[in-house]
Amino acid sequence: MYMVDEVTERIYQEAWRSWQDGHHADAIRLLDNAIASSDDYRIKSICLYIKGHFAYTLGDYALAATASREAVDLMPRNVGAYRVLGMSQLRLGRYSAAAEAFEVVVITDPDCSALTLLAKARIELGDAAGARQAAERALALEPEWKEARELLKEINDSAERN
């Protein structure tokens, strides 16, 4: 098993270099090779997370969501994969799934970005109170967080109109 993990690490490093050099399809193919060659669920999960991140960056949100879902299925503590899963689901218009993913992120590793994305998902679900709560939590962490401030204004303006 040690040899497989060593090979997987080498493939992962090669994939990262390919990505940085602009060879995006090669990078994803190399990650697929690392996933297939490893017996270690942690390595598979990390490679799936990176594959999801790469796919998201390329605008392939369906692939990003699939890879990220597989990553969290293998390793439920992979917060980075939950973040990519949530961002992908948000882009795909799957707001409930996005909110679920961001809820895991903000419980595990709360930050302004995740809270703001959670607020966006909740707005799309028609949950103004939940969106307000998430935006206010983001502002409590970072009072000058522009995106959360704008979302909170949007929520309040919408409430005043209704």
N, C-alpha and C positions, 0 to 999 in steps of 0.2 A: 504494500500500500504506500510506503514512503516514496518509492520510485514514481508511482502514479501521481502523487501530490507534487513531487518535484517537477515532473513533466507538465502538469497542469499550471504550476506557477510560471514556468518558462513560457507556456502558450499565452497565459494571461499578460505577461510582460510584453510579449511580442504584439499582442492585440492592442495594448495601450500605445505602443510606439506606432503601430499602423494608423491608429486613430489620430494621433498627434500629427502624423505626416499627411493626413488628409485621405487616407485609404480606408474609408469608412466601411465599405462592404467587406473588405478583407478583415477588418477588425471584428466585425460581427461574426464572420465565418470562423475566425480563430477562437472567439469566445464559445461558439457552438462546439468546436473541437474540445475545448477545455471542459465544458459541461459534460460532453459524452465520455471523456476519458477519465473523469474523476469518480472515485467511489465515496468521496467525502461530501456530505450534504452541505457543509459550510462553504466549501469551495464552489460547489454548484450554485448555491444561493448567491454568493458574491458575484460570480460571473453572470448569473441571470440578472442581478441588479444592474451591473455595468452595461449589459446588453440592453436592458430596458432604458437606461439613461441615454445610451447612444441612439437608440431608436427614437426616443422622445426628441432629442436634439435634431434628428433628421426629419421630424414631423410625422413619423410613423407611429401614431398614438395607439393604434390597435396592437401592434407588435410590442410597444412599450408596456401596455397594460398586461398583455399575456405574459411577457417575461417577468415583469414585476410580481404578478400574481403567483407565478411558479416560485419565485424567490421567497416570498413570504410564506408560501405553503411549506417550503422546505425548512425555513428558519424564521419563525414568527417574530423574532426580536430584530429582524433586519429593518430598522427604521428608515434607512435610505430607500429601500425598495418600497415601503409603504408610501413614502413621499412621492416617488416617481409614479406609483400606481394611482395615487390621488390626483396628481397633475394630469396624467393620461386620461383618467376617467372624466375629469372636468372638461378636458378638450373634446372628448367624445360625447359630451352631453349626458353622461351617466352620473347625475348629481348625487344621488343617494349613495352609490358606490364610492364616489369621490369623498363625500362627507365621512363615510365610515373609515376610509383610509386615513384621512387627516385627523380624525378623532384619535386613532392609534398614535399618530405622530405627536399630537399635542399632549397626550397623556404621558408618553415616554420621553419626549424631548421638545418641550414647548418653545417655540420661537415665533417671532413676528410674522415671518413668511408663511409658516404653516397655519397659524391662526387666521391670517388674512385670507388664505386660500379656503380654509374651512368656512369663513364668513361668506365668501363668494358662492360656495356650493349651497350653503343654507339659504342664501338669497334666492337662488334658482329653484330651490325646493319650496319657496314661499314661507320659510321660517324666519321671519323678521326678528323675532326675539332671540333666537339662537344665533343669527348673524350678528346682531348687535352685541351679544355677549362675547362672541369670538373677537370681534373688532375691538371692543373695549379691553379685553385681555391683552391683545397685541399692543394697544396704546399704553397699557399699564407697564408692559415690558420695555417699550420704546416710545415715549410720548411724542416724538417727532416723526413716527413712521407714517409717511405720506399716504401710502395706499390704504392703510387702515383708517386714517383720518377721512379720506375721500369716501370710503365705503360707509363709514358711520354717518357722514353727511347725507349720502344717498339714501340710507335707511331712514334717517330722521325726516328728510324731505318727503319721502314716499309716505311715511306715517302721517305727516301733516296734510298731505293731499287727500288721504283717505279718511 
